[in-house]
Amino acid sequence: MEALLVWPEFPPTYWSYSYSLRLVGKRCLLPPLPLITVAAMLPDSWKLRLVDLNAERLSDEQIRGADVVLISGMLAQRESMHQLVERCRALGVRCAVGGPYATAVPEDFAAADHVFVGEAEGSIGEFCRLLERGRAPHRFDGCDKPPITDSPVPRYDLLDVRHYLHMALQYSRGCPFSCEFCDIIVMYGRKPRVKTPEQVQRELDAIARTGFRGSVFFVDDNFIGNKKEVRALIPHLQSWQEANDWPFFFYTEASLNLADDEPLMKSMVEAGFESVFIGIESPSADSIAEMHKVQNMKGDIAGRVHRIIEHGMDVWAGFIIGFDSDTPSIFDEQYDLIEQAAIPFAMVGVLQALPGTALTRRLEKEGRLKPHIGTDQFGYVNFETVLPEKTLVAGYRRLLRKIYDPRAYLDRVRAMLARRPQPRWRARPTAGQIVSGIRALITQGLIAHYRFEYLRFLWKVWRWDS
């Protein structure tokens, strides 16, 4: 059986990095980890081909040449997913959809031949047997919260790693917290399931065999959700790095309580973690309480961020506006927090009520949901907000302009660097990194309208680093 695995296109938003990637000569930030993980579970007798629409085009001939087209994706890829389903129908080729979007809203895919709901471990073998016999149902429900110790090494060999800026690896699924707006706990549960250290090392081996060198993203929604297990993992990461001459730098997502665990921060840095993305969401104590984000209630947020930076990890962070508790002052409060915390990469979005979440259930009871589903937090809200929508949109636009004013952004980079200790090791730049640096210097230092701010920034960084 010939299977065509297709990863849908991201629209030009935070998820695509479509503009900044041009500076580094790459087509995509990250590879389609869900699809290459599923590929490793498919029968050995199947012939597989992978197409990432963010990196290449998909022809009708490729679709016609497949016995089945397997599509996975997130809500942000919604439009591209539906276009793929329609193409398959028009060409008379069976298609099966799965992944977070199909799991959250399976009824959206009435046009697909098959909808795989849930996680693949432990159940995709039966689905494949039914497909081969022509007896697969329209909806197939996978196992509920299967152990991911059963998950095989993803098929990194199916990738053209030249297209990707970073590689990706998953260690755990689930999060112990109960943020009202979050769909991770709905899909993956509140008890984090983890892989063994040996599994993770095998996956690092597989990435290394592709020839890739550089940053590897642990895609866990909360890498430290199970602190006991992650403490046991990190020494294995460090020993693997040392045995392989440090080919990778790691980054991940974690909750803000990382700042309260000095030994954990220290060990992560020693294993090669350079950055961490944290969901800070809001400076407002009322909004934090409203969203039930208890891990952000303890202590000064900016001070906790500084502790992480001072241990040697850059902090990227997510922020949300549109909570019921937000007042017109929230936009200035968000800006002040981002400045105080010295967070250059601040992903600020508008609250969306995602399918299946506690927030959606509450808004549904209150009659405040709008008919459309929010697909990305950079769009219009999909519910009636307490803060007037015009005020919300105008304030949001003003906030983004202030945050990403070239001088404000570059000053935050310098403020972060001033707090961050020098790394213990410095990898030699690759030829590609040197070319990217020259391209960035020409584009931003000579052509961009903010070129004087950029050159001022480089001069100050050079003086600080010399």
C-alpha positions in Angstrom: 0.0 0.0 0.0 1.3 3.5 -0.9 0.7 6.2 1.7 1.2 9.9 1.1 1.7 11.8 4.3 1.0 15.5 4.0 1.6 18.3 6.5 -0.6 21.3 5.8 0.5 24.8 5.3 0.6 27.4 8.1 -0.8 30.8 7.3 1.6 33.8 7.5 1.4 34.2 11.3 3.5 33.5 14.4 3.3 29.8 13.4 5.0 30.2 10.0 8.0 32.5 10.5 7.6 33.1 6.8 9.5 36.4 6.7 12.3 35.9 9.2 13.2 32.5 7.8 14.4 34.2 4.6 17.3 35.7 6.5 18.6 32.3 7.4 17.9 30.6 4.0 15.4 28.1 5.4 11.8 27.2 4.4 10.4 26.1 7.7 11.1 26.5 11.4 10.3 23.0 12.4 9.6 19.6 10.8 6.2 17.8 10.9 7.0 15.8 14.0 3.4 14.3 14.3 3.6 12.9 10.8 7.0 11.4 11.1 6.0 9.8 14.4 2.9 8.3 12.8 5.1 7.2 9.9 7.1 5.1 12.3 4.0 3.2 13.3 2.8 2.3 9.8 3.2 -1.2 8.5 6.7 -2.0 7.2 5.1 -3.2 3.9 3.7 0.3 3.1 5.6 2.6 0.8 5.7 6.1 2.3 6.2 9.6 1.0 6.2 12.8 3.0 5.3 16.2 1.7 5.5 19.3 3.9 3.5 22.0 2.2 5.4 24.7 4.0 8.6 23.5 2.2 7.3 22.2 -1.2 4.4 21.9 -3.6 2.1 18.9 -3.8 1.1 17.9 -7.4 -2.1 16.1 -8.4 0.1 13.3 -9.7 1.5 12.7 -6.3 -2.0 12.4 -4.8 -3.2 10.1 -7.6 -0.2 7.9 -7.0 -1.2 7.2 -3.4 -3.7 4.6 -2.1 -4.4 6.8 0.8 -3.4 10.3 1.8 -2.8 10.8 5.6 -3.2 14.4 6.8 -2.4 15.8 10.3 -2.5 19.3 11.6 -3.5 21.9 14.2 -6.2 24.5 14.2 -3.8 27.1 12.8 -3.6 24.9 9.7 -7.3 24.6 9.3 -7.7 26.2 5.9 -5.0 24.2 4.3 -6.3 20.9 5.8 -9.7 21.4 4.3 -8.2 22.3 0.9 -6.3 19.0 1.0 -9.4 17.0 1.8 -11.2 18.7 -1.1 -8.3 18.0 -3.5 -8.4 14.3 -2.5 -12.1 14.1 -3.1 -11.9 15.8 -6.5 -9.1 13.3 -7.5 -10.9 10.3 -6.1 -8.2 9.3 -3.6 -9.0 8.2 -0.1 -7.9 10.5 2.7 -7.6 10.2 6.5 -7.2 13.1 8.8 -5.9 13.1 12.4 -4.0 15.2 14.8 -5.1 17.9 17.3 -7.6 19.7 15.0 -9.4 16.5 13.9 -9.3 15.2 17.5 -10.8 18.5 18.9 -13.5 19.0 16.2 -14.0 15.7 14.3 -17.3 16.8 13.0 -15.5 19.4 10.8 -14.2 16.6 8.6 -17.4 15.1 7.2 -15.9 15.4 3.8 -12.9 13.2 4.7 -13.1 9.5 4.2 -11.7 8.8 7.6 -11.1 10.7 10.8 -8.7 9.4 13.3 -9.5 10.8 16.8 -6.9 10.7 19.6 -3.4 9.5 19.8 -2.0 6.8 17.5 0.0 4.6 19.9 -1.6 1.3 20.5 -4.4 1.6 17.9 -3.1 2.8 14.6 -2.1 -0.8 13.7 -5.8 -1.9 13.7 -6.8 1.2 11.7 -4.2 0.3 9.1 -5.5 -3.3 8.9 -9.0 -2.0 8.3 -7.7 0.5 5.7 -6.0 -2.4 3.8 -9.2 -4.4 3.8 -11.4 -1.4 2.7 -13.3 -1.6 6.0 -12.1 1.4 8.0 -15.0 3.4 9.5 -15.4 7.1 8.9 -14.5 7.8 12.5 -11.9 5.7 14.3 -11.2 6.4 18.0 -7.6 5.7 19.1 -6.5 4.7 22.6 -7.2 7.1 25.4 -4.0 8.5 26.9 -1.7 5.6 25.8 1.8 5.3 27.4 4.2 7.1 25.2 6.9 4.6 26.1 5.2 2.6 23.3 6.1 5.4 20.8 8.8 4.5 18.2 11.6 6.7 17.0 10.1 9.1 14.5 11.1 8.7 10.8 13.5 11.6 10.7 15.0 9.9 7.6 11.9 11.0 5.6 12.8 14.6 6.0 14.9 16.9 3.9 16.6 18.5 6.9 18.0 21.3 4.7 14.5 22.9 4.7 14.4 23.3 8.5 16.0 25.7 10.9 15.4 23.5 13.9 14.6 19.9 14.6 11.9 18.7 17.0 11.6 15.9 19.6 8.8 15.1 22.1 9.6 13.9 25.6 6.2 14.2 27.4 2.5 14.8 26.8 0.2 16.4 29.3 0.4 19.1 32.0 -0.4 19.1 35.7 -2.0 22.5 35.7 -5.6 23.5 34.8 -5.5 26.8 32.9 -9.1 27.5 31.8 -8.2 28.4 28.2 -5.8 25.5 27.5 -6.7 22.6 25.3 -3.6 20.6 26.1 -5.1 19.1 29.3 -8.3 18.3 27.4 -6.4 16.2 24.7 -3.5 14.9 26.7 -4.5 14.9 30.3 -3.2 16.4 33.5 -0.9 13.5 34.4 2.2 14.0 32.2 3.3 10.8 30.4 7.0 10.6 29.6 9.4 8.7 27.5 12.3 6.9 28.9 15.8 8.5 28.8 16.9 5.7 26.5 14.0 6.5 24.1 15.1 10.2 24.0 18.7 9.2 23.4 17.7 7.0 20.5 15.7 9.9 19.0 18.7 12.2 19.4 20.8 9.6 17.6 18.3 9.5 14.7 18.4 13.3 14.4 22.2 13.2 14.4 22.2 10.6 11.6 20.4 13.0 9.3 23.5 15.3 9.5 21.6 18.1 11.2 23.4 20.2 13.7 21.9 23.1 15.7 18.9 23.8 17.8 16.5 21.0 18.8 13.1 21.9 20.2 11.6 19.7 22.9 8.0 20.3 21.8 6.4 19.4 25.2 3.8 21.8 26.3 5.3 21.7 29.8 8.7 20.1 29.8 8.9 20.2 33.6 5.3 19.0 34.1 6.7 15.8 35.8 9.7 17.2 37.6 10.8 13.9 39.1 11.1 12.3 35.7 12.7 15.3 34.0 15.4 15.4 36.7 16.2 11.8 35.9 16.3 12.6 32.1 18.6 15.6 32.1 21.8 13.8 33.2 21.3 11.4 30.2 20.9 14.4 27.9 24.2 15.8 29.2 26.1 12.6 28.8 24.7 12.1 25.3 25.9 15.6 24.4 29.3 15.0 25.8 29.7 11.7 24.0 28.7 13.3 20.7 30.7 16.5 21.0 27.8 18.8 21.7 26.0 18.8 18.3 22.8 20.3 19.6 21.4 23.2 21.6 18.0 22.6 23.2 15.0 24.8 23.9 11.5 23.9 25.2 8.3 25.2 26.8 7.9 25.2 30.6 5.8 26.7 33.4 7.0 29.7 35.3 7.6 27.6 38.5 10.9 26.6 36.8 12.2 29.9 38.3 11.7 28.4 41.7 13.9 25.4 41.2 17.5 26.4 41.0 19.0 22.9 40.7 16.7 22.1 37.8 17.6 25.3 36.0 21.3 24.7 36.5 21.1 21.1 35.2 19.1 22.1 32.2 21.8 24.7 31.2 24.6 22.1 31.8 22.7 19.7 29.4 22.6 22.4 26.6 19.3 24.2 27.1 19.7 27.7 25.8 16.1 29.0 25.8 12.7 28.3 27.3 9.2 29.5 26.3 6.9 30.4 29.2 3.2 31.2 29.3 3.2 34.3 31.4 -0.2 35.5 29.9 -0.9 38.5 32.0 0.5 40.9 34.6 -3.0 41.3 36.1 -3.5 39.3 39.3 -7.2 39.2 38.6 -6.7 37.8 35.1 -4.3 35.2 36.4 -6.8 34.1 39.0 -9.6 34.1 36.4 -7.7 31.7 34.2 -6.7 29.5 37.2 -3.0 29.8 36.4 -1.8 29.1 39.9 1.8 28.6 38.9 2.0 32.3 38.0 0.6 33.6 41.3 3.7 33.1 43.4 6.1 36.1 43.6 7.1 38.8 41.2 6.8 37.7 37.6 9.6 39.9 36.2 11.9 38.8 39.1 11.2 35.1 38.3 12.0 35.7 34.7 15.3 37.3 35.6 16.3 34.3 37.7 15.9 32.0 34.7 17.9 34.4 32.5 20.6 34.7 35.1 20.9 30.9 35.2 21.8 31.0 31.5 18.5 30.5 29.5 16.8 33.1 27.3 13.2 33.5 28.1 10.6 33.8 25.4 7.0 34.2 26.6 3.4 34.2 25.6 0.9 36.9 26.7 -2.8 37.1 26.2 -5.3 39.9 26.3 -9.1 39.7 26.3 -9.8 38.2 29.7 -13.0 39.3 31.5 -10.9 40.9 34.2 -8.9 43.0 31.7 -9.4 46.7 31.9 -8.3 49.4 29.4 -5.0 49.7 31.3 -4.0 46.1 30.4 -2.2 47.1 27.3 0.2 49.5 29.1 0.6 46.9 32.0 1.6 44.2 29.5 4.1 46.5 27.9 5.6 47.5 31.2 6.0 43.8 32.3 7.6 42.8 29.0 10.1 45.7 29.4 10.8 45.0 33.0 11.3 41.3 32.5 13.6 42.0 29.4 11.8 39.5 27.2 12.6 40.3 23.5 10.5 37.6 22.0 7.0 38.4 23.4 4.2 36.5 21.6 1.2 38.6 22.5 -2.2 37.3 21.2 -5.9 37.7 21.8 -7.7 35.1 23.9 -9.5 32.4 21.9 -12.0 29.9 23.2 -10.7 26.6 21.9 -12.8 23.5 21.4 -13.4 21.4 24.5 -11.8 23.8 27.0 -13.2 24.9 30.3 -13.3 28.4 28.9 -15.4 27.3 26.0 -17.8 25.4 28.2 -18.2 28.5 30.5 -18.8 30.9 27.6 -21.2 28.5 26.0 -23.3 28.5 29.2 -23.2 32.3 29.3 -24.3 32.5 25.6 -21.2 34.4 24.6 -19.6 32.2 22.0 -19.5 33.3 18.4 -20.2 30.8 15.6 -16.6 30.7 14.2 -13.8 28.7 15.7 -10.7 30.7 16.6 -7.7 29.2 14.6 -5.0 31.5 15.8 -4.6 33.9 18.7 -3.6 36.7 16.3 -7.1 37.0 14.9 -10.4 38.4 16.1 -11.9 36.9 19.3 -14.5 34.2 18.9 -16.6 35.2 21.9 -18.3 38.4 23.3 -15.7 40.1 25.4 -16.2 42.3 28.5 -13.8 44.9 27.2 -15.4 46.3 24.0 -14.0 44.6 20.9 -13.0 48.0 19.3 -11.0 48.9 22.4 -9.4 45.4 22.5 -8.3 45.5 18.8 -7.1 49.1 18.9 -5.1 48.4 22.1 -3.7 45.2 20.8 -2.4 46.9 17.6 -0.9 49.7 19.7 0.8 47.2 22.0 2.4 45.3 19.2 3.7 48.5 17.6 5.3 49.5 20.9 6.8 46.1 21.7 8.3 45.7 18.2 9.5 49.2 17.7 13.1 48.5 16.6 14.7 50.4 19.5 12.4 49.0 22.1 13.0 45.4 20.8 16.7 45.7 20.5 17.1 47.4 23.9 15.3 44.4 25.4 17.7 42.1 23.7 20.6 44.0 25.3 18.9 44.0 28.7 18.5 40.2 28.5 22.1 39.7 27.4 23.3 41.9 30.2 21.7 39.5 32.7 22.6 36.3 30.9 26.0 34.7 31.8 28.4 33.8 29.0 27.9 30.2 27.8 30.4 27.7 29.0 31.1 26.6 25.4 30.9 28.4 22.1 30.2 26.3 19.0 32.1 27.2 15.9 29.7 28.9 13.4 28.8 26.8 10.4 29.1 28.1 6.8 25.3 28.5 6.7 25.3 30.6 9.9 28.1 32.8 8.5 26.1 33.4 5.3 23.0 34.1 7.4 24.9 36.6 9.5 26.1 38.4 6.4 22.6 38.4 4.9 21.2 39.8 8.2 23.8 42.5 8.3 23.1 43.6 4.8 19.3 43.4 5.1 19.1 45.1 8.5 22.3 47.1 8.7 22.2 48.6 5.3 18.7 48.4 3.8 16.1 48.3 6.6 14.5 51.6 7.8 15.8 50.8 11.3 19.3 50.3 10.1 20.8 52.9 12.5 19.1 51.3 15.5 20.4 47.9 14.3 24.0 49.1 13.9 23.8 50.9 17.3 22.7 47.6 18.8 25.6 45.6 17.2 28.1 48.2 18.4 26.8 48.0 22.0 26.7 44.2 21.9 30.3 44.0 20.5 31.5 46.3 23.3 29.7 44.2 25.9 31.1 41.0 24.5 34.7 42.1 23.9 
